[in-house]
């Protein structure tokens, strides 16, 4: 597993940054250490006709695939960065210089938060708040209609994918199902010949046989397999020669049905320099799976379920796959709290200052949960001011909503109607790559551009931004990185 994570860190591209600003430096002849800083770069989205992006990085497309959203440097003229103490009180504020904010990390103490606030949309405050432990050293966020026309778009190299036709040696027995699986495709056929599939060029693909008949094979245990390079020549005269798995009846015990509904379970296998590839879908009830001894270190189970009304998803490395996979008590043993469905704020949070909090669940989160996302959309009763805020911090039953030097923001909490509340709890194992993936995976360019974030779940109107391609890579990596996600959303009708 350590090798898998090391390989991931080597292959993931660096954080995308804007064109301005720096991370600080020495004032003298190069021997004085630089002061550690947080650097935040600003970009703005611009829509272009789908298919005309050129080499511009794409940050999203609209629902009809007629528009793509690209990004270029922004000045951040309507942005402020605020520092808050652990109880939400305001400490200090900073504004961008040439599209970037640099502040000394020492200005943010342990337990403090920073908030990036945009006031560019006339009465709407878009806010991203991050607790110190989860602030990247350098990252990029979006502004609104504030791009710098003097610079070009952010660019990235797009990986090439290729269409292939695969052939499998059926050993004279053409019955059953035959598959080719890659990190981008999963194609199944009752014929071993001429199976069309797609793969990132020169990455590995899995060729496999599921069962030896097309009847009585609902779970489709994997019987034979071979990993090959996608570019390997295959034709009817040169089919892939498969090898047998060690055991195709290893027991699988599914989740306890009390307060839990299993939606899907997959067994993935990690391949160095390629990523995770589906090995086998697991049955929704107790059953079996296939296992190859020579691949014993590389299996990961990926589960999607509903537990105590939490939308639940997790990945777990299987330490001893030959002993079976037993997930019976994986969720019930956590003793997860029950989400609160009330669309309201808590006005007395037990803090040392008068503040408002967002209550997300009815009791303390399990100690294994180490990151929380809290999101709300509040409208002042006279409709003059609106706030959409997302907070990333340590788990907190009553999450403080922060105070500001701007009384307009503080005034919303006491006189508002809450139209949306979302809370997510994460177990990341203090893995920085997993934390960054989970704190940067809730940006929806179309919803933000069209003000559709009010009724759209999992949207940060200001976000730690990665391109669509980078987000896809990070989401794919979660299929071979240990983590758990519990999320819940309540939106006013």
Protein Blocks (a to p, Z undefined) as FASTA:
>chain_A
ZZmmmmmmmmpccddddfedcebdafbeolaccdddddddddddddddehilmjaccfbd
cfkopaccdddddehlmgccddddfkopafbdcddeehiacddfklpcghiacddddfkl
goiacdddddfklmcfbdcdddehiacfkbccddddddddddddddddehhpagdcdddd
dfkbccddfbfghpacdddehiacddddedjbfehilnopafbdcdddfklccdfklccd
ddddfblcbccddddfehpacfbdcdddddehibpcdfbdcdfbdcdddddfklmmmccc
dddddeehiacddddddfblmnopafklmmmmnopacddfbdcddfbgoiabdcddddfb
fbdcdfklcbdcdddddddfklmaccdddddddddfbacebiafblklmmmmmmccdfbd
cdddddehlpaklmmmmmmmmccfklmmnopmmmpghiafbdcdddfklmmmmmmmmmmc
ccdddddddddZZ
